[in-house]
Amino acid sequence: MCTCHPFPAPGAKADLEEGTVLTPRFGADGLITVVTTDSDTGDLLMVAHMNAEAFAKTIETGEAWYWSRSRSELWHKGATSGQIQTVVEMRIDCDQDALWLKVKVAGDGGCCHTGRRSCFYRKVETSEGKAGLAFV
């Protein structure tokens, strides 16, 4: 992964939390967590990660780019599936170490590699201190 990026280093806590300069804080692994939702419905679609290059490409192109931890490579969401995610709104949290993308999904509107609309298609159910999964 590239460790160079176009973002300034985070400054003082007050600047980080209340300022208007984008200074994302990438983790020790060079990644920032991204939560992606449907811009129309608010449905949670996926949680992924970006490195600085993916974040910069997302800003530049208006389409979601991520860092695939399993493949260790840059990933343009939808490049092979047609499920391109066009960014409608991008938010960063209070300490600039997590992103929220609101997107419109092209193609069949799906998001998950399993063919489902969302990666969150199972619910954790608990009973008597034990957990199991149920499809929703």
Order of alpha helices (4+ residues) and beta strands (2+ residues): alpha-beta-beta-alpha-beta-beta-beta-beta-beta-beta
